[in-house]
């Protein structure tokens, strides 16, 4: 009976959670491309930072990430000189904010480009979504949406952001490089969306490990205390 | 160890002034508990643990959180900014916030299992009616606290969820509009709403703590039910301490392992514990493509959506919760546990499945099929309670044992 009730509890809990995967794939039907992303890979994150500052920051900001953060996060660990070169005359505590004013952006693109600080968390698929969008510019098969505004992975396909990596009609020889750039910046955005994630996982290993040992000890203690109870 | 502690002079001093020894004896070392409780009886102590986690983490979050919808750079707000500051700059802020967010969902997992246990083994029946009623009050306050708390990050789901739910009150006749504006502090969800929700989000857990005290007191007057659902012979009880303290401690170990695994490795739970759309700052000009409450409120959301008329939907949703108060009197059977009630057992298992189906429907974007499924599940939800009135006339219960 005991086993049954544990099973029963497990089943209830599982069914509450299992609704998950069936839902996650919901969207507008196109399967996202898988991005090879490693938020502990310093080289990839720094390459992603470069793409971010040289391409994305033309229009987008990541206001929650400061120049000082770029030095302090061990995953990036930029030197003071590197940061000084990036920030110019902006203060060290300033966020990564674009020079394009919201008003100008509105005039040029019809909307203000969203801040990218938490973008990897704000879209289903996270890094995969970002990677797919950046390498998803195509010609509209129906010819309705102009080139540069048609994106296979964007809901509704009409995207205000013009093809930032010039993916559309790119030279075949550049495919690998562009895909790499898209994955690198996806990795960078996945990192800054939750900058303590590596610390969290590293700590979690010890916490969960300790709890498993503790739980085993408590189980043995329970058995010992209950030894004299007759059923 | 406890006995040794109770021999000390400090304890004697304390006892003479507080009656501590009598309390410890009556509530712990001599408090009788049926010896045959299974692991489904662990969820009460776990609920108390999660409540404690929520209050403690909440106190620290409130030290850094700022309830203001004033706009900041990039379409964010002071409230959203302060949450991100907790996640990025406050020492171990990320840990405290994820503990709180995962804690909210865990609280409902634990409490729903606790309620399911009560339903399955007939713990709501006499003499435990008051215990059950206090429990339902706890459930309602929890849902309120969760709803208020979800507005605080001021993301898209916070904003639109609060808009949809406060809208419901507007559907009530006569007082509807007044109630809606009272809740919002204006004509739409805005800065005043955020401020009062923050205040209420801090108040409700304190109410919970007090009412949980009442719940435990009521339990200790009538004592625990058990899987057999029969009144227990004194010889079949064991003292709460050390037997059930150690069993609960083991349960706590299992719970914390799973909880910490989620906190450290999957705190958003794929958008189920923290919804994806809530990372987009609230925008009152842009409705998200699909508004759904967090998973633990979705069964009631489906009941609401199952009716064409908004008023009927709101009333049905209210009734689906209010009916729980009357359960001890709707169920006329003298037998408590499902083990001896073959028909009730099938019915209650179907009821659990039905609530899960309701939850699924409420979480998904509405389609005609899902709507029909939701309506059927809603129908069964209510049928279950009313069928209990006549069930004893048809159900042949199995003979009860004298002792466990």
Contacts between the chains, C-beta under 8 A, distances in Angstrom:
chain1	res1	chain2	res2	distance
A	1	B	38	6.3
A	1	B	227	6.7
A	2	B	38	5.3
A	2	B	39	6.6
A	5	B	38	4.1
A	5	B	39	5.6
A	5	B	40	4.9
A	5	B	227	7.5
A	6	B	38	8.0
A	6	B	39	5.4
A	8	B	40	7.1
A	9	B	39	6.6
A	9	B	40	6.1
A	9	B	43	8.0
A	9	B	113	5.9
A	12	B	112	7.5
A	12	B	113	5.7
A	12	B	116	6.2
A	12	B	352	6.8
A	13	B	109	6.1
A	13	B	113	7.0
A	15	B	356	5.1
A	16	B	109	6.2
A	16	B	112	7.5
A	16	B	295	7.1
A	16	B	356	6.9
A	16	B	359	7.4
A	17	B	269	7.5
A	17	B	272	7.3
A	19	B	272	8.0
A	19	B	295	7.2
A	19	B	356	7.6
A	19	B	359	6.7
A	19	B	360	5.0
A	19	B	363	6.4
A	20	B	269	7.3
A	20	B	270	5.3
A	20	B	272	5.7
A	21	B	270	7.7
A	23	B	271	7.9
A	23	B	363	6.3
A	23	B	364	6.6
A	24	B	270	5.5
A	24	B	271	6.9
A	26	B	364	7.4
A	26	B	365	7.0
A	61	B	73	7.6
A	61	B	74	5.8
A	63	B	73	5.6
A	63	B	74	5.2
A	63	B	76	7.5
A	64	B	81	7.9
A	64	B	84	5.0
A	64	B	88	6.0
A	69	B	88	7.7
A	95	B	73	7.9
A	97	B	73	7.2
A	112	B	75	7.1
A	114	B	74	7.7
A	114	B	75	7.3
A	114	B	280	7.8
A	115	B	74	3.9
A	115	B	75	7.0
A	115	B	76	7.0
A	117	B	84	7.1
A	118	B	84	7.2
A	118	B	279	4.6
A	119	B	279	7.9
A	121	B	268	7.0
A	121	B	276	7.0
A	121	B	279	4.3
A	122	B	276	6.4
A	122	B	277	7.3
A	122	B	279	3.6
A	122	B	280	4.9
A	123	B	276	6.7
A	124	B	271	6.9
A	124	B	276	5.4
A	155	B	289	7.4
A	193	B	279	7.8
A	194	B	87	7.2
A	194	B	94	7.4
A	195	B	88	5.9
A	196	B	87	7.5
A	196	B	88	7.4
A	196	B	94	4.5
A	200	B	94	6.4
A	200	B	95	7.3
A	200	B	98	7.7
A	200	B	264	5.5
A	200	B	267	7.9
A	201	B	264	6.4
A	201	B	265	6.3
A	203	B	95	7.9
A	203	B	264	6.5
A	204	B	260	6.8
A	204	B	261	7.4
A	204	B	263	7.3
A	204	B	264	2.4
A	204	B	265	5.5
A	205	B	264	7.8
A	207	B	260	5.1
A	207	B	264	6.1
A	208	B	257	6.3
A	208	B	260	5.4
A	208	B	261	5.3
A	208	B	264	6.6
A	208	B	265	7.9
A	211	B	253	6.5
A	211	B	256	5.3
A	211	B	257	4.3
A	211	B	260	5.8
A	212	B	257	5.8
A	214	B	253	5.4
A	215	B	250	6.9
A	215	B	253	3.3
A	215	B	254	5.7
A	215	B	256	7.8
A	215	B	257	5.6
A	218	B	246	7.2
A	218	B	249	5.1
A	218	B	250	4.3
A	218	B	252	7.8
A	218	B	253	4.6
A	219	B	250	5.3
A	219	B	253	7.5
A	221	B	246	5.7
A	221	B	249	7.6
A	221	B	250	7.6
A	222	B	246	4.8
A	222	B	247	5.4
A	222	B	249	7.4
A	222	B	250	4.6
A	225	B	242	5.3
A	225	B	243	6.3
A	225	B	246	4.7
A	226	B	243	6.4
A	226	B	246	7.7
A	226	B	247	7.4
A	229	B	35	5.5
A	229	B	238	6.0
A	229	B	243	6.8
A	231	B	35	7.4
A	231	B	36	6.9
